Amino acid sequence: MNINETLENTRVSYRNADFDINTCNPNPQTQFDKWFKDAVNSNCDEPNAFVLSTIEQNKPRARVVLLKGIHQGCFAFYTNYNSSKGKEVTDNCHVSMTFLWLPLQRQVRIEGTLGKIGASFSDEYFQKRPRGSQIGAIASPQSQKVSSRQELEKLFNDTEVKYSGQSELERPLHWGGYLIKPSYFEFWQGRENRMHDRIIYENHAGGWMLSRLAP
Ligand SMILES: Cc1cc2nc3c(=O)[nH]c(=O)nc-3n(C[C@H](O)[C@H](O)[C@H](O)COP(=O)(O)O)c2cc1C
């Protein structure tokens, strides 16, 4: 297989649906809920996975995390506060989220600012996680260099042994949630001939202004 030939010849035609400023919901959160439900119903793999982009000094950085709740219009995800992303958002709270739902030929981009979620939310969510994930969150120094897979497994096993007599594990302070407060949404629906539909919502003085962008 010649990879460049394959890349040049890979062409998908988008013709599932259309999306118009007159038919979308005037509230972007309601529109997001609708598209998210469509993604769940269309059997998209991990429909709650999104690319979280952050800024480190002036450079962009991105990785996938999971959306774990929407509270009063803000999007929640959980992670290690000492991770690279944790440090990046401490320095610059501006982030973007990108959802990709390929079976629906849809993308949603959201921009906003982020802050830590209340400790009680983090505690509550931590308690709902399987014990193995809890041990992993306690044991793993996320984003730090480790010498080998063995070192990582030793960290996990040592933590498992340390807490073996404890039925309920306490959330470690280095792990918890963030809430992203959106100020911009873009809903993208793939269309034929690359003439895609793009509807944006911009927050102005607490209200949402809708516009269409060229593809
Ligand atoms: C499908 C998927 C879901 C993920 N979900 C999370 C998550 O919810 N929280 C998290 O910290 N990392 C998650 N990760 C791992 C991150 O992509 C990333 O490797 C990790 O958070 C370290 O990122 P950082 O070094 O930029 O901080 C997920 C990865 C994938 C592929």
The ligand as an SDF file (V2000), in Angstrom:
LIG
                    3D

 31 33  0  0  0  0  0  0  0  0999 V2000
  -11.0150    7.8830   24.2230 C   0  0  0  0  0  0  0  0  0  0  0  0
  -10.1020    8.5190   25.2400 C   0  0  0  0  0  0  0  0  0  0  0  0
  -10.6340    9.0240   26.4090 C   0  0  0  0  0  0  0  0  0  0  0  0
   -9.8100    9.6180   27.3660 C   0  0  0  0  0  0  0  0  0  0  0  0
  -10.3770   10.1710   28.4760 N   0  0  0  0  0  0  0  0  0  0  0  0
   -9.6010   10.8090   29.3860 C   0  0  0  0  0  0  0  0  0  0  0  0
  -10.1960   11.5040   30.4930 C   0  0  0  0  0  0  0  0  0  0  0  0
  -11.4370   11.5900   30.6560 O   0  0  0  0  0  0  0  0  0  0  0  0
   -9.3600   12.0970   31.3830 N   0  0  0  0  0  0  0  0  0  0  0  0
   -7.9910   12.0760   31.2330 C   0  0  0  0  0  0  0  0  0  0  0  0
   -7.2850   12.6130   32.0810 O   0  0  0  0  0  0  0  0  0  0  0  0
   -7.4160   11.4600   30.1740 N   0  0  0  0  0  0  0  0  0  0  0  0
   -8.1860   10.8420   29.2370 C   0  0  0  0  0  0  0  0  0  0  0  0
   -7.6160   10.2350   28.1460 N   0  0  0  0  0  0  0  0  0  0  0  0
   -6.1370   10.2910   28.0190 C   0  0  0  0  0  0  0  0  0  0  0  0
   -5.7060   11.6580   27.4620 C   0  0  0  0  0  0  0  0  0  0  0  0
   -5.9370   11.6940   26.0560 O   0  0  0  0  0  0  0  0  0  0  0  0
   -4.2480   11.9910   27.7580 C   0  0  0  0  0  0  0  0  0  0  0  0
   -3.4060   10.9540   27.3050 O   0  0  0  0  0  0  0  0  0  0  0  0
   -3.9680   12.2130   29.2520 C   0  0  0  0  0  0  0  0  0  0  0  0
   -5.0290   12.9080   29.8710 O   0  0  0  0  0  0  0  0  0  0  0  0
   -2.6690   12.9840   29.4570 C   0  0  0  0  0  0  0  0  0  0  0  0
   -2.7590   14.2120   28.7820 O   0  0  0  0  0  0  0  0  0  0  0  0
   -1.7820   15.4420   29.1330 P   0  0  0  0  0  0  0  0  0  0  0  0
   -0.4020   14.8510   29.2710 O   0  0  0  0  0  0  0  0  0  0  0  0
   -1.9090   16.3890   27.9790 O   0  0  0  0  0  0  0  0  0  0  0  0
   -2.2650   16.0530   30.4210 O   0  0  0  0  0  0  0  0  0  0  0  0
   -8.4090    9.6660   27.1650 C   0  0  0  0  0  0  0  0  0  0  0  0
   -7.8690    9.1650   25.9730 C   0  0  0  0  0  0  0  0  0  0  0  0
   -8.7100    8.6150   25.0150 C   0  0  0  0  0  0  0  0  0  0  0  0
   -8.1150    8.1160   23.7250 C   0  0  0  0  0  0  0  0  0  0  0  0
  1  2  1  0
  2  3  1  0
  2 30  2  0
  3  4  2  0
  4  5  1  0
  4 28  1  0
  5  6  2  0
  6  7  1  0
  6 13  1  0
  7  8  2  0
  7  9  1  0
  9 10  1  0
 10 11  2  0
 10 12  1  0
 12 13  2  0
 13 14  1  0
 14 15  1  0
 14 28  1  0
 15 16  1  0
 16 17  1  0
 16 18  1  0
 18 19  1  0
 18 20  1  0
 20 21  1  0
 20 22  1  0
 22 23  1  0
 23 24  1  0
 24 25  2  0
 24 26  1  0
 24 27  1  0
 28 29  2  0
 29 30  1  0
 30 31  1  0
M  END
$$$$
